[in-house]
Amino acid sequence: MQALLSFDQAPPFSAPFRFFLTAPLFAMLAGVLLLWSGPELLASRWTPAALAVTHLITVGFMLQVMLGAMIQILPVVAGANMIRSLGVARLVHATIVPGALLLATGLLTFDPLWFRLAALALGFGLALFLAAAGHALHGVPSINPTILGLKLALTGLIITAGLGILLAIAVDGSIALPLPLLQLTTIHIGWGFVGWSAVLLFAVALVVVPMFQMTPPYPPRFASIFPWSLPLVLSFWSLAHAAGWPGLAALLTAVLVMTVGVFAVLTLHVQRRSKRARFDATQHYWRVAMLCALAACALSLAGTSLPALAESREWPLLCGVLALFGSLMSVMIGMLYKIVPFLVWLHLQNLGGGQVVAPTMNKVIAAQQIERQMQTHFAALALLLAAVIRPDWFAHLAGVALVLANGLLLRNLLGAVAFYQQHRRQIKLKTSSAALRQAAP
Amino acid sequence: MTRQAADIVVDARGLEPPEPMVRTMAALDQLGETERLLVLLPREPFPLYRALELNGFRWQTERQPDGTVEVLIQHQRQ
């Protein structure tokens, strides 16, 4: 009966893994760029190297993990099966990887050619992914906040990427933008952080936090309001920015920030009621991520009421490091440490067909290796924050720590793949020798 | 859907993956031709439905007000 697990429509092993294995390479590249640029990178949020590092993390690291996870999650939480998921994964991966590299090159050189090539590659890859995910979700009723959240997050991705591509094409002034560049950039950042990342994070958290962290569910009233309230407020916020109403835009920014803050507080609250006696790495990652999200929210609110703070060099950089590196990246790495062992177990269990039992999930990546990587990641976070305050002292150290933390992450993920391959060989040997014994007279 | 209608009950709420799947599979292994298995889960088990379909089971799902999803499973031949 164990063969029941042979879900014929489950995405093949390599479909999500190609994304998961590429993600740390981009973060390592971001670390190398920080090392190479040194303190000058942090002179402002607008330096070419700061913009390149930001996009190596968002389009390089985060987008890879999010797309890989979505390919895997859609059938499980929404019953939405992506047709030819391996083919889609191959094509999307083959276009967004060069797309992210071209974008970083464009941001470093400000050469319009790189921007155009990046827009082409990323536009094609994302359009393909969105078409495949949209087709899979077509006709799937939004019976719970997670399914609704996934659909809305994909809409957020369309808007984020659409605006990003528009900005990339218009960077040399060859086409007229409907709004000033800075306003469009602000709206692009808003949809990237909130409309895509926060909505997706929340939709997924509703399922994975109780499931993997043994917590009670999120309060149902909040769960049903959160997924649609963020995109709704964000739409009005975008209109206020586009119309040039700074007062209303600031008020709506505060609403958005506080909503995200409520989510972080609720997550910390349910985590405190976890049935697990001792926190594992995933829980530590989530706790730090939510604390960083709260710090980013507090800092962001402080900036709206204290103009002197908002105009400082450090303020946007601190908000960015806390939100991107401290919060979103931490959550994603924490989740990888659950998703990856689970997928390895599931595929090995399928392969065994009930005759060979797969090794348990916690053997896939040694706890000690996860612990070491987590500590390095937290050290890199602390150094990045310190580097914003004192670039001349900490920028190089932060770069080294970023490379090291993601090198360890890559090693852990490659170790999981090696574990899978080794056990797959053993299972194949056992099942084929069992079949031979049965066939023998 | 009442628990009395089931011969075997698997309460998989509050269990960490892959335990709900493992316990459901083990219970299906034991399920007699005329017996019914009731699985209690915290969410809709979409992958399980496909697996049940492939392996000749039929099922009925009910969502309870507390969020519990109850899946009553039996062999298709009945």
Contacts between the chains, C-beta under 8 A, distances in Angstrom:
chain1	res1	chain2	res2	distance
A	1	B	25	5.5
A	1	B	26	7.7
A	1	B	28	5.3
A	1	B	29	3.9
A	1	B	55	7.6
A	2	B	25	5.7
A	2	B	29	7.9
A	3	B	55	7.7
A	4	B	25	5.4
A	4	B	28	6.6
A	4	B	51	4.5
A	4	B	52	7.6
A	4	B	54	7.6
A	4	B	55	5.3
A	5	B	21	7.0
A	5	B	25	6.8
A	5	B	51	6.5
A	6	B	51	7.6
A	6	B	54	7.5
A	7	B	47	5.2
A	7	B	50	5.5
A	7	B	51	5.8
A	7	B	54	8.0
A	8	B	50	7.2
A	8	B	54	6.6
A	9	B	50	6.1
A	10	B	47	6.9
A	75	B	46	6.5
A	75	B	47	6.6
A	76	B	46	6.2
A	76	B	47	5.7
A	77	B	43	7.4
A	77	B	46	7.2
A	78	B	46	7.1
A	79	B	44	7.3
A	79	B	46	3.6
A	79	B	49	7.3
A	143	B	44	7.3
A	144	B	43	7.6
A	144	B	44	7.4
A	207	B	43	6.3
A	210	B	42	6.5
A	211	B	16	7.2
A	211	B	17	6.2
A	211	B	42	7.4
A	211	B	43	7.9
A	212	B	16	6.5
A	212	B	17	6.9
A	214	B	14	6.9
A	214	B	16	6.1
A	217	B	42	7.1
A	217	B	67	6.4
A	220	B	67	7.1
A	275	B	14	6.8
A	338	B	17	8.0
A	342	B	17	5.8
A	342	B	18	6.5
A	345	B	18	5.9
A	346	B	18	6.9
A	349	B	18	7.6
A	361	B	17	7.8
A	361	B	18	6.8
